[in-house]
């Protein structure tokens, strides 16, 4: 059973990430890359992998206080092997909250291929932010607001 991300993230919706674990400083996201997400070597594009790592680390940070938002402060990524998938296959990303303070979260995340081999690993620092009330435009589009102060 998939969980809701707790925020409207159009890019995550476009990539069709599903949140499978979201509790106690841990998160897991599944991602089935499509042909348009591949690079010229026919493996998952590094930018898609970095987005997956960013989101899995952010959800691990948020899992201990799901009412808060987070913004990425910094992220370091290491690519260890190509993130290959068979047609219809998926990658699995696992995130972990390593340490937190009142305002900051220190996390790590790893992407695994279908064989369970690590493809990429990242560490990240996130700032906890309060969610402000949503803002609706004249066209009726709702834009969630966060305070980064």
N, C-alpha and C positions, 0 to 999 in steps of 0.2 A: 504494500500500500504506500503510495507516494504522499508526501507532506506538501503543504503549500509553502512557498518561499516567504510569505509574510510581507511581501512588497511586490509592486508591479515593476518588473524589469523586462522591457520589451526585447532587449538583446538576448536574454536568457530564454525567453519564449521563442524567439526566432531559431535558436540553436536546439530547442526542445530538450533542455536539461530536465531531469526528474530528481527530486530530492527524496532519498530513500531512508536516510538516518538524519535525525535532527534533535539531539538531546545530549546533555551532560558533557559538553565540550567536544562532541564528535559530530561529524556530518559525513554523508556519503551521497554522491550524485552520479547518476548514470547518464551517459551521452552516446547516442548512436550517430556518429558523423555521417553526413550525406556527401555525395560526390562533389557538391559545390563547396564543401569544407576542406577539400584536399589541396595539397600544394603540388608543385610540378613533378614531385617524385611519387605522387599518388598515395601519400600518407597524410594523416590529419595535420592541418596547418598549425604551425607553432602559435599563431595568434589565438586560434580556437582553444588550443591546449592551455595557454596562459589565462584565457578567460575562465576556463573550467577550474583551474587552480585558484584563481582569485575568488571565484564564487564559493568553492568548497571551503576555503579558509574563512571567508566572511561568514558563512552559515555556521561553521564550527564556533566562531567567536560569538555569534548571536544566539547560539543554542542555549546558553546559560541565562540569557535575559532576552526573550524573543520580542519584547516590546520596544527594545532599543534598535536603532539603526547603526550601521558601521560604514566608515569611509576608509578606503585604502590609503595608507600613509606611505608605505614602501613595500616592494616585493622583489625577491630574487628568485630566479628560475634556472634550474639546470636540466638540460635535456640529455637523457641517458641512452635512449634508443628510439627509433621511429614508432609513433603511435599508430600502428597498423590495426585495421579491423577487417573482418570478412564482410561481404555484403549482408546487411541486416544485423551485423555484430555491434558491440558497444564497448566503450571504455568505462572504467569505474574510477572515480576520484574519491579519495578519503581525506578528510580534514581533521585536524586536532588542535584544540586550544591548549597551548603549552603553558601559558602564564597570562594573568590579567591583573591590571590595576583598576582603579575606579574609572579611568578614562581610556585606557589602552589595552589592546589584546595582541598577544604574540602567538603566532600560529604556524603550522606547517601543513602541507598537502602533498599527496602523491597521486599520480595517474597510473593505473594499471591496465594492461591490454587484456585480451580475452584469455590468454594463457596465465594471467596473474603476474606477469613480469612488469617491473616498474619501468615506465617510459620517461617520466618527468617528475621532478620534485621541486617544491618551492617553500620558501619561508616568507611570512608577511607580517606586517604590523598594521593594525587597524585602530582607528579612533572610534570610540562609542559616541554616538550622537543621539539627541532626542529627536523624535519624529514630530514635526510641526503639522498643524492641520493641512489637509489637502487644499490645493488651489484649483478652481475650475475656470477655464478660459471662456471667452465669449462664444467659442464654437462648441462649448459643452465638454471639452476634453479635461479630464481630471489629471492634475500633475501633483504627485506627492511631494511634499516639501520636507527638507531636513535642515536642522540648524547645525552649522559647522563651527559655531563659536565655541 
